Amino acid sequence: MGLEGVASGVMIKEVLLKLDVETLCSLACVSRSLRFSVSQALSLFSALNLSTFSPDAQTVAHILGRTRTRTNGGSLLKSLTINCLRLDDSCVPLFLSPHLHDLNLLSCSLLSYHLLPSIGETCPNLRVLTLELVEQDSPEIFKCNLVRMLKGCLYLESFCLKIRGTGDAIALQSIEFFLPKTLKILKLQPLLEQDGIHLINQLQVDRTFSETADFGIISPLGTCIPLQCLSLVLDIISDDLIILITNSLPLLIELDLEDRPHQEPLLHNDLSNNGLQSLGSCHHLTSLSLIRSKRNQQVSFKRINDMGMFLLSEGCKGLESVRLCGFSKVSDAGFASILHSCQRLKKFEVRSALLLSDLAFHDLTGVPCSLVEVRLFSCSLLTCETVKKLACSSSLEVLDLYGCRSIADSCLRSISCLHRLTSLNLSGADVTDHGISILGQGSPPITHLCLRGCKRVTDEGLSILLHSGTIGKSLSALDLGYMPRISDKAILTIAKVGIGITELSIRCCFYVTDSSMEVLAMKRRFQDESKPLRRLDIYKCSGLSVNSIKSLKRPLFPGLHWLGIGHTRLTGKGNAILTEIFEERPWLTLCLDGCEMGCHDGWQFHIPEYRWS
């Protein structure tokens, strides 16, 4: 091979190394020479992310087989993230390696607890470990296997364990004796408050030689684990828990607590102003998240008012990120104290604040404003005046106004002037085609746009939005769900103009018909530079006939990895075409359950063999 050919090969390899796995696999199908180049590129990857789709065992074996190149006796692959929705225990040897430092196993619907000891035995050099498992029968078997794993992972710095299922707390008693001394980040879900208190209590004491009655094992772990980040999902957040955390973990930088009470908490056991005040002793704290979830029932922190927020803002002036939900008795004055006292604040999120109004943001222009992310969920009293005040932050990149129904056209001009804005959520807002056209005339590089439930926006407004300014070229994710005035005309515009859109939700758009599926199936053919759809949500699109399923057959919809088809005519049992599609497109997840995009909150209930997901 001449010098020119060598140089060309080097350039091709450099380009391929910058692409994701999905694109590389698509290129490998083009020609034999590209297949060889892709194989070489994969062998040079030090980090591999397979989380955007659900590979089967054969695909995992094929991809990871290309990364087994050894340099000086060691594998180059140090970091691995996999969506394990379709992988069972027989696949475990495929992705475990002693050379891994980071391992993230997500959506493990078929993997059993017996996976855990294998991780400890095969991956002794792990620094980061994330596990998303499904709740199984025996808590004792889980705990025993978890301990065996932890005994083998002596260098862990970050451990994230999520057990999904019925919501019952996981049995974690005594595992604190086996957590490595190197641990800096600990995330557990779900957990009983009493077990959380026991865990934190044990982390702060001298455990040079602690013996557990459960296992009869002596564990020489030394003194306090220097946790810097703690994230727990509990049945209740109490003063006792918060005060214990602040007294026991002096190095804490991030604290993320969420509770999901099954009933109204007893007042004497609930979080109060005293608990918030104790956070002031965490002198290194920069990130705080306190969430009371409403998944079980309508509950809130009834013992916390504005005084609690004043105490928090005075004691934690170094906060850079604040997330709050369930503070129904906190008014504008309390929330404003956070905005004014925490002058390094970059991320501010408030959900379901019944008393939060425009007044909290009234004097925002008079203080240093470096906000990058603002999320205000279901705050019904907020109007366009708040958005205009927030627009004074030229650094704003994310603006989420989900469920703020008083947001209207008059603030969209201010939003259109935010030159760094990449994500905008106007779900449920009272905006019209006129306002959307103003947004389109601006220059924000928006990649994610949600207009879900904006009932006054029509096909015409969406056409103007995508044809004007930069949004038509910058958009990669678009949500048009529950918009009754969206029809095939809007979908045709998206297919022709939205060249970068790879995620599209049109759930509950009743006037979308088979012609929309046809144009979306050929989206990439309209323009050479157009990207194919990766995810499409057509849940409850009742205008689709059973014939639209033919659009899913290859080579249409190239690159499609997830399709939500619940409550449509495409889901008939015994549908031979649907079975054929699944067999010829093993990467495609067909969700029949109505999950949001990607099944992030519903994968644990899926049965892959039946639901094709």
URKAJO-V307762 format. One line per field, one symbol per residue. ss: DSSP state (A for helix, B for strand, O for the rest). A space follows every 50 residues. Layout:
ss: ???
This chain:
ss: OOAAAAAAAAAAAAAAOOOOAAAAAAAAOOOAAAAAAAAAAAAOOOBBBB OOOOOOAAAAAAAAAOOOOBBOOBBOOOBBBBBOOOOOAAAAAAAOOOOO OBBBBBBBOOOOOOAAAAAAAAOOOOOBBBBBBBOOOOAAAAAAAAAAAA AAOOOOOBBBBBBBOOOOOOOOOOAAAAOOOOOOBBBBBBBOAAAAAAAA AAAOOOBOOBBOOOOOOBBOOBOOOOOOBBBBBBOOOOAAAAAAAAAAOO OOOBBBBBBOOOOOOOAAAOOBAAAAAAAAAOOOOOBBBBBBOOOOOOOO OOBOOAAAAAAAAAAOOOOOBBBBBOOOOOOAAAAAAAAAAOOOOOBBBB BOOOOOOAAAAOOAAAOOOOOOBBBBBOOOOOOAAAAAAAOOOOOOOBBB OOOOOOOBAAAAAAAAOOOOOOBBBOOOOBOOAAAAAAAAAOOOOOOBBB OOOOOOOOAAAAAAAAAOOOAAAAOOBBBOOOOOOOBAAAAAAAAAAOOO OOBBBOOOOOBOOAAAAAAAAOAAAAOOOOOOOOBBBOOOOOOOOAAAAA AAOOOOOOOOOBBBOOOOAAAOOOOAAAAAAAAAOOOOBBBOOOOOAAAO OOAAAOOAAAAOO
